[in-house]
Amino acid sequence: MMLIFLLIATPLAYASVHQFTVLIFAILSAVNFYLTVIAPNAKVPRNSFIILGLFFIGIACFQLVCGRSVYPWGTTLDIIKFISYSFIFLSVITRLSDTQGSESTSTTRRNTQNTLRLGCLSGCLSIFFHSIYDFNSHIPANALYFTVLLALACGPGSRGEEYNRLFFKKITDAIIWIGLAIAVFAIVQKFSFNGHIYWIGIKAISPVGPYYNYDHFAGFMELCTPLAIASAIANIDSASLSRRQGWAQKILWLSTSEANQTLRYIFFAMIMASTVFMSTSRGGIMSFCITQVIFLAIMIFKIVRRKKGQRIFFLLGTMALLITIFVIWLGPEDFLERFKLTSIDKIVKMESPDSVRVLFYRDTITMIKHGPFLGSGLGTFGSVFEHYRKFDFTTDYLRYTHNDYLQLMAEMGAWAGGAIIIVYLILFGWEYLVCVRRLE
């Protein structure tokens, strides 16, 4: 399947940040769209995010055609990337609408699927928070995974209608397995790093796994890990353990395939969550922890109401303990040391890495004020920011402002960019609430 190939290849190809990999990704996403939607003459389901995407592309094209972009090639490249993500989104929701893959619609199965949907949304929510502090949406691999998770959570089936459950399960399992493989690779690389990604590849200063930067690796794991956690919770919630009488029967349950699947997801979640902390990304760690607290609080509240809270508390306690042990084994010193730099006093004294981000934000706001309606053009921040930068930096060329929301408003204008952000967050928040309400 073309989509699974893209899910495997994009993070492994240095997160697909090079222009030639972006071109290959664009071509393959178009081929996937043709095979999924156009060739079979499939009907694309209605979805509110499609309208917002068309508005986004329309504004960007208007900037390009009317000469509002100060760097047309940058705008063109970003339009190509966004259209590629749109092809993926449309392909996923179209495949979900193919009800030939439908299975039983029992309450237990619905609960499992809705739990996985909430896991998808939790991954997206983590990136929303992380984007306040970094630029994960500009990393093609992370943007692809975000798009797929959003389509899975908000596509057909999210309102209780029939959908392709086999496809849904296949993609969620693929994301979990790929996330696990890259997490294991990152751990192995940590203990055998020789200055090169893949040991013989490109040199990098602060890589983790196939990613050049630890922040972007953390963003990738923030997207994948919630699905593993959601799968573990969904399996233990639907397990036959509570129906077994006596300790002997409960112990025998551990030898069943049901128990093996649950323990497998617990193990996967432990490995993947630990690498978020191993990355030392403060924004990634905080975003991941906040979204998982929200997710787990919702799951506990819903499941306790069904009088199944005891085993869920045991499961969550076990996962938390295993993650803590594994983080300690990996070595918590690095990320704890980085968190010591995060203080108001150090930021004010310019003794923290966050001090530079504050200067970024200050000068980006000045840039927004000079183009409040249509900005400088999508994908042009790096070409324009030098004219507004009032601080010294070791790198001459600054492509991103480390805040996706500010950068979007700088490139597309405060009015257009702000409207896109607000509508996007409203639609996402509504989908999140619908998903929570659908949990039995």
Salt bridges, closest charged atoms under 4 A:
ASP78 OD1 - LYS81 NZ 3.65
GLU103 OE1 - ARG109 NH1 3.17
ASP134 OD1 - HIS216 NE2 3.61
ASP134 OD2 - ARG357 NH2 3.94
ASP134 OD1 - HIS402 ND1 3.77
GLU162 OE1 - ARG165 NH1 3.17
ASP173 OD2 - LYS169 NZ 2.68
ASP215 OD2 - ARG357 NH2 3.83
GLU222 OE2 - HIS130 ND1 2.71
ASP237 OD2 - ARG306 NH2 2.42
GLU337 OE1 - LYS340 NZ 3.71
ASP345 OD2 - LYS349 NZ 3.42
ASP354 OD2 - ARG282 NH1 2.86
ASP363 OD1 - ARG362 NE 2.96
GLU386 OE1 - ARG389 NH2 2.85
ASP404 OD1 - HIS138 ND1 3.16
GLU431 OE1 - ARG159 NH1 2.94
